[in-house]
Amino acid sequence: MGEIARALDIPERTVARRGQRLLDSGLVRVSTYVDPARVLHARAVLFRITTRPKELWNVARTLARRADASSVSILEGSSDIAGMLLPRDDASIRELLFTDFRELKGVESINVTTVLKFFRSGHDWRADVLSDAQVRLLDPPTTRRADPGDVLSADEQALIELLLLDGRMPVAQLARGVGLNVTTTRRRMESLTRRGLMHPRTEVVPQFFGLGLEALVWFRAPMARLETIGCALAETAEVKFIVATTGPPSCSRTSSSKTRRPSTSS
């Protein structure tokens, strides 16, 4: 709260009062983002499913209840569902493709691709309403590069598992869950954040920023220019989530609320 108050130059009590009101109303949600590839050793899978109209909500709810579901959305003006799953290993991916998807009732077609690279994951999106000085104060830049060989301790793995269940779990509750004191627990969480394995994520209703539409877009990019295009789009304020995937591209659809989410395919 103190950093926010200093960045906006308003009293800390005002920040606390207004922030709590936004949280209570559901307009703002704070959780924890965990890097799936590095922490869970998961291969993110993007899917798009066309269902029979009467089965649309049943299929969406079934997918959303999965433990490995990262996001599940119904696309406006269609009977399509799009989302991302995080299977833990190759065996889980095979079970997903050849068993779980096939057992869904009311499905007419399925398009599945595997994520090759995250250019922007959503937690690092900003609405471009703060000045550069305010951004530096609230989120100081780090020069430390992620180590792909980083290994989690047993305590850190336990913390990750609890945060995956509830990204808003208080530190005291986390400490009880892993059998550590609060100081040690906070130190473990700070270490995970410094190493780029875990990030705080604040989700805000995008209409606040004049962004009344979310569009999911698939497009084909030349392999030689994939990195350049992906990095350039990731720097665009309107782009909240962008990845490079395997497989053929699909046509785009539009869904209500939030921002554009383009995804490259190669």
C-alpha positions in Angstrom: 0.0 0.0 0.0 2.8 2.4 0.8 4.4 2.1 -2.6 1.0 2.8 -4.3 0.4 5.8 -2.1 3.8 7.3 -2.9 3.4 6.7 -6.6 0.0 8.4 -6.7 0.8 11.0 -4.1 -2.3 10.3 -2.0 -2.6 9.1 1.7 -2.0 5.4 2.4 -5.3 5.2 4.2 -7.1 6.4 1.1 -5.3 3.8 -1.0 -6.3 1.0 1.5 -9.9 2.1 1.6 -10.4 2.4 -2.2 -8.3 -0.7 -2.9 -10.5 -2.8 -0.6 -13.6 -1.4 -2.2 -12.4 -2.5 -5.6 -11.4 -6.0 -4.3 -14.8 -6.4 -2.5 -16.7 -5.5 -5.7 -14.8 -8.0 -7.8 -13.6 -5.3 -10.2 -10.0 -6.0 -9.2 -8.6 -9.4 -8.3 -5.1 -10.1 -7.0 -3.5 -13.5 -7.4 -0.2 -15.2 -8.1 1.1 -16.1 -11.5 3.4 -19.2 -11.7 5.6 -19.8 -14.7 4.2 -23.1 -16.0 7.2 -24.2 -18.0 9.8 -23.6 -15.3 7.9 -24.3 -12.2 5.4 -27.0 -13.2 7.5 -28.4 -16.1 4.3 -28.2 -18.0 3.7 -27.8 -21.7 0.9 -25.2 -22.2 -1.8 -26.4 -24.6 -4.1 -23.9 -26.3 -7.4 -25.3 -27.5 -10.5 -24.2 -29.4 -13.6 -26.4 -29.4 -16.8 -26.0 -31.4 -19.8 -27.6 -29.6 -23.4 -28.2 -30.3 -25.3 -25.1 -29.0 -27.2 -26.9 -26.2 -23.9 -28.4 -24.9 -21.9 -25.2 -24.9 -22.1 -24.4 -21.2 -21.8 -28.0 -20.0 -18.5 -28.4 -22.0 -17.2 -25.1 -20.8 -17.9 -25.9 -17.1 -16.3 -29.4 -17.5 -13.1 -27.9 -18.9 -13.1 -25.1 -16.3 -13.2 -27.6 -13.4 -10.0 -29.3 -14.6 -7.1 -29.0 -12.2 -4.8 -28.1 -15.1 -7.1 -25.4 -16.5 -5.4 -22.0 -16.8 -8.2 -20.2 -18.7 -11.5 -21.2 -20.3 -13.6 -18.7 -22.3 -16.8 -18.9 -24.3 -16.6 -16.9 -27.5 -19.4 -14.5 -28.3 -21.6 -15.1 -31.3 -20.7 -18.8 -31.7 -20.7 -22.2 -29.9 -16.9 -22.1 -29.5 -14.8 -22.4 -26.4 -11.1 -21.3 -26.2 -8.6 -21.7 -23.4 -5.3 -22.9 -22.1 -4.5 -26.1 -20.2 -1.2 -26.9 -18.4 -0.6 -30.7 -18.5 2.3 -31.7 -16.3 4.0 -34.2 -18.6 3.8 -36.0 -22.0 1.6 -38.7 -20.6 -0.9 -36.1 -19.4 -0.9 -34.5 -22.9 -1.6 -37.9 -24.5 -4.5 -38.5 -22.1 -5.9 -35.1 -22.8 -5.8 -35.5 -26.6 -6.8 -39.1 -27.0 -9.1 -39.6 -24.0 -10.3 -36.5 -22.2 -11.2 -34.4 -25.2 -12.8 -37.4 -27.0 -15.1 -38.1 -23.9 -16.6 -34.6 -24.0 -20.2 -34.8 -25.0 -21.6 -32.5 -27.6 -18.2 -31.6 -29.3 -18.2 -31.1 -33.0 -14.6 -30.1 -33.6 -11.3 -29.6 -31.7 -8.2 -27.6 -32.6 -5.2 -28.1 -30.3 -1.8 -26.5 -30.4 1.2 -26.5 -28.0 2.8 -23.3 -26.9 6.4 -22.9 -28.1 7.1 -19.6 -26.4 5.4 -17.0 -24.2 6.0 -13.5 -25.4 3.6 -12.0 -22.9 1.8 -14.1 -20.3 -0.9 -11.7 -19.0 0.7 -11.0 -15.6 3.1 -8.5 -17.3 0.4 -6.6 -19.1 -0.1 -2.9 -18.2 -2.9 -0.6 -19.2 -0.4 2.2 -20.1 -2.1 4.7 -17.7 0.9 5.3 -15.3 3.9 7.4 -16.0 7.4 5.8 -16.5 8.4 7.1 -13.1 5.4 5.6 -11.4 6.0 2.3 -13.1 9.6 2.3 -11.9 8.5 3.0 -8.4 5.9 0.2 -8.3 7.8 -2.3 -10.3 11.6 -1.7 -10.3 13.4 -3.2 -13.3 15.6 -6.2 -12.7 18.7 -7.2 -14.5 18.8 -10.7 -13.3 18.1 -13.2 -16.1 16.1 -16.3 -15.4 18.1 -19.5 -15.0 16.4 -22.4 -16.9 18.2 -24.9 -14.6 16.8 -23.4 -11.4 15.7 -26.1 -9.0 12.9 -25.7 -6.4 13.4 -26.7 -2.8 10.8 -28.9 -1.1 9.5 -25.8 0.8 9.2 -23.8 -2.4 7.4 -26.6 -4.2 4.9 -26.8 -1.4 4.4 -23.0 -1.5 3.8 -23.2 -5.3 1.2 -25.9 -4.8 -0.8 -23.9 -2.2 -0.7 -20.7 -4.4 -2.0 -22.7 -7.4 -5.0 -23.6 -5.2 -5.5 -20.0 -4.1 -3.3 -17.2 -5.4 -4.6 -14.8 -2.8 -3.8 -17.0 0.2 -2.3 -14.8 3.1 1.3 -15.3 4.1 0.3 -16.6 7.6 -2.0 -19.2 6.1 0.8 -20.2 3.6 3.2 -20.5 6.5 0.9 -22.9 8.4 0.3 -24.9 5.2 4.0 -25.6 4.7 5.0 -25.8 8.3 7.3 -22.7 8.4 7.2 -19.4 10.3 5.9 -16.3 8.6 9.4 -14.7 8.2 10.8 -17.7 6.4 7.8 -18.1 4.2 7.9 -14.5 3.1 11.7 -14.9 2.4 11.0 -18.0 0.2 8.3 -16.1 -1.7 10.6 -13.2 -2.3 13.3 -15.6 -3.6 10.8 -17.1 -6.0 9.8 -13.7 -7.3 13.5 -12.5 -7.7 14.2 -15.6 -9.7 11.3 -14.9 -12.0 9.5 -18.2 -11.1 6.5 -16.4 -9.5 4.8 -13.0 -10.1 2.0 -11.1 -8.4 -0.9 -10.7 -10.8 -3.6 -8.0 -10.6 -6.6 -8.5 -12.9 -8.7 -5.4 -13.6 -11.9 -5.1 -15.6 -10.5 -3.6 -18.8 -13.6 -1.4 -19.4 -11.9 0.9 -16.8 -9.3 1.8 -19.5 -11.7 2.1 -22.4 -11.1 -1.5 -23.6 -14.5 -2.9 -24.1 -13.7 -5.8 -26.4 -11.5 -8.9 -26.2 -10.5 -10.5 -29.5 -8.7 -13.8 -29.8 -6.7 -13.8 -33.0 -4.6 -16.5 -34.6 -2.3 -15.7 -37.5 0.6 -17.2 -39.4 4.1 -15.6 -39.2 7.3 -16.6 -41.1 9.6 -18.6 -38.9 12.5 -16.2 -39.6 10.5 -13.2 -38.3 8.6 -15.0 -35.5 10.8 -13.6 -32.7 10.7 -10.0 -34.1 7.0 -10.0 -34.6 6.2 -11.6 -31.2 8.4 -9.2 -29.3 7.0 -6.2 -31.1 3.4 -7.1 -30.4 4.2 -7.9 -26.8 5.3 -4.3 -26.4 1.9 -3.0 -27.6 -0.5 -1.8 -24.8 -3.6 -3.4 -26.3 -2.0 -6.9 -26.4 -2.5 -8.7 -23.1 -1.4 -12.2 -24.1 0.7 -13.5 -27.0 2.4 -16.8 -27.7 4.0 -18.8 -30.5 2.4 -22.2 -31.1 2.8 -25.3 -33.1 0.2 -26.4 -35.6 -1.8 -24.6 -38.3 -3.5 -21.3 -37.6 -7.2 -20.9 -37.1 -9.6 -18.1 -38.1 -10.2 -15.5 -35.5 -13.3 -14.9 -33.4 -14.4 -12.1 -31.0 -15.4 -12.3 -27.4 -16.8 -9.7 -25.0 -14.7 -7.6 -22.6 -11.0 -7.2 -22.0 -8.3 -6.7 -24.6 -6.9 -8.2 -27.8 -5.1 -11.4 -27.4 -3.2 -12.2 -30.6 -1.3 -15.5 -30.8 1.3 -16.3 -33.4 1.4 -19.8 -35.0 4.2 -21.4 -36.9 
